[in-house]
């Protein structure tokens, strides 16, 4: 219960008080001291009296017996009542009898009726006065306090009741000492009824203080979680109380203080748990709780990993995400960022991944069954890439080239091959740059408002932004009129030096070929965007992706007809007519540029400057020209690249998963054979075939292949082998889009103003921000309990281990002291230790180390006289 140094000081203090007992001072001496007693401690753990140590108290549960005598516990002490229990008044069927002459006499419980102070000791077969024993002093009659009265012959009348003399009980009850002790007992009972005992008051006050502190800490946890989930900074440049901006965390605490008086009371103290160390500790506990909940959901099961890298200012960060299934629901979770700035080769990256998974305390039985990265050689290399390194430890971890990256590369390759589309997107990039100027952007948005159009803005064309081209095409179509007006106004006014740029943009976008390419690209990219959106969906499965890819390829092939282009051409003509644009065949060069001779025998997939045969503009229609030279070329490039990047070999596993979900055993043998020997899976192929056959007959025809219906109707208890493989099929990833989303969060958390943030804290804040759904489910009491268990770490920040002295103050002690004085005799001597809250100055005078100005100010306020020339 106490530190060893406090015990030693207490022993020394008590021994000094023993010497005071031997002085000639006749006044009663009251020794006052206090300590916390935990409500969970048993009686054996609370300090007891030791009879042979001159009043010294020793903890009975202490294991260190150095210089400590063994405590002696008398049965007599345990037989009688104490201050809390009251007098012990047992009622026996037969009390012990003692021989008095020729008669045997004993105590009778009827004496309890008229003497409420009377108590009986079974061990000593004697009666005592509870009031005198508990509240008496050295002058109290020892017969009823320590020795015990057992002369039953004289108990009720041996003094001669007939002659008017009192019995032994009545005589003791009428003494002055007994009446004084009874008054003290009565006063004690009144005090206990009103305010409780000192121990009760200590415990109650302690519990109230704990409740207030926990409520305060819960508020700090709420502030921490709010800032973390919103991606806001915690600290400020200057966090002094005089600062106008102390940082988001402390400013939030100040706001709470205005509306929560209890919060303000603790926050205004010197120790208010708002330091950087406490903030980091709470963030660490919350982030680890979120991460542990994810790891707990994975358990000893199977999961897939998804990784990608991105530059974060001067650091290279790798995002690690996992995909798993819980109750047939697909989960894609972010585990953290890994700083891989030192080295980015395959061995280093694979080591980072495996080591981080190990630090996350994943079960040793958990198996990686698949991995998904982008197409960089260091990641996708078949022999020395990261995927091959991971396979050496997890042989069943198949590699899936991120399909979202692949579909983006299809569009990028198309722009390289068809030079008209490349010129088209270069023009859109010029439009974006031109209207990035604040004044021009304001003119464009104001004009869109005045025309009643929805405000649209342009984004930068980037090869790593998957749908930026499609969004820019749609934005250009909707705000084409407002762009024309702004450009024409700018050219007419000649207000700045960018007029030449405006003339060039206006000249290009008013050409018929630009409008044709705009509508063709909008039509094609709209179809491609379906695949892109599907690949970014967390619930997308490998089986669905294979089916959708084949359907998209077939749709594009079916649209490669004159009829399909005719519908597009009608829209082109309508648009051109509304904006006064003429759709003409572009002028043809007189001289045909030839293909280089060394490329004649090669299939060229990019532009080389060579041109096709010259077109006779007088004999061919504009619709036919654009259909053959742009529309068909774009579609052919898209189809060829889709089939190249999503070939049957690349999609063989995906097709097998699709057939498995359709309950076609023969069509899914590649998928089943690859994972049948996975450790811990324990699949029986014969049972699996039978279960799939029964499940196919059990489900009606429209439900076959529907994942939702399989989840609803297929039970793991009835179809155990199928459900294991079905869970595995859902775990296979199709892209690393979750990693890409984490990079968006990364740039919001680690801004230019927060580049000095440490990797550990950056990683923890990223987990809390990205996994918001998990963060909002955190229980504050659970976090606070973990924080409480880590209280030993306070010593690392300069504070010592806490004891009850740090939780006591002069106000609380003064109240207890005044209540105690009402139960003391006058005059008396009160002896206390030298605790800081026992002696408080009524006037806070300057100390010897005070500066001269403060001493002079104190003298002025208190009427003191001094000379300015005085130096001391």
Protein Blocks (a to p, Z undefined) as FASTA:
>chain_A
ZZfklmmmmmmmmmmmmmmmmpmbfbdcdddddddddfkbcfklpccddfklgopacdfk
bcblghiacddddfklmmpccfknopaddddfbdcdddehjbccdddfklmmmmmkbccd
fklopaddfklmmmmcfkbcfklmmnopabfklmnomnopmnopacfklmmmmpmklmmm
mmmmmmmmmmmmmnopfklmmmmmmmmmmmmmmmmmmmmmmmmmmmmmnopafbdfblcf
kbmbgbjklmmmmmmmmmmmklmmmmmpmblolafklmmmmmmmmmmmmmmmmmmmnmmm
dcddddddddehjaccddddddddeehiacdddfbdcdfklpccfklmmmmmmmmmmmno
pafkbccfbdcddfbfklmomklmmklmmmmmmmmlccdddfklmmmmmmmmmmmmmmml
mmmmmmmmmmmmmmmpmklmmmmmmmmmmnopacdddddddfklmklmmmmmmmmmmmmm
mmmmmmmmmmmnomafklmmmmmmmmmmmpfklmmmmmmmmmmmmmmmmmmmmmmpmkbc
fklmmmmmmmmmmmmmmmmcfklmmmmmmmmmmmmmmnopacddddddfbdcdddfklmm
pccfbdehiacddddfklpcfklmmmmmmmmmmmmmmmmmmmmmmcfklmmmmmmmmmmm
nopaklmmmmmmmmmmgghklpafklmmmmmmmmmmmpcfklgopaklmmmmmcfklmmm
lmmmmmmmmmpcfbfklmmmmmmmmmmmmcfklmmpcfklmmmmmmmmmmmmlmmmpcfk
lmmmmmmmmmmmmmmnopacddfklmgcfklmmmmmmmmmmmpccdddddddfbfklpcc
fbdcddfkbcfklmmmmmmmnopacdfklmZZ
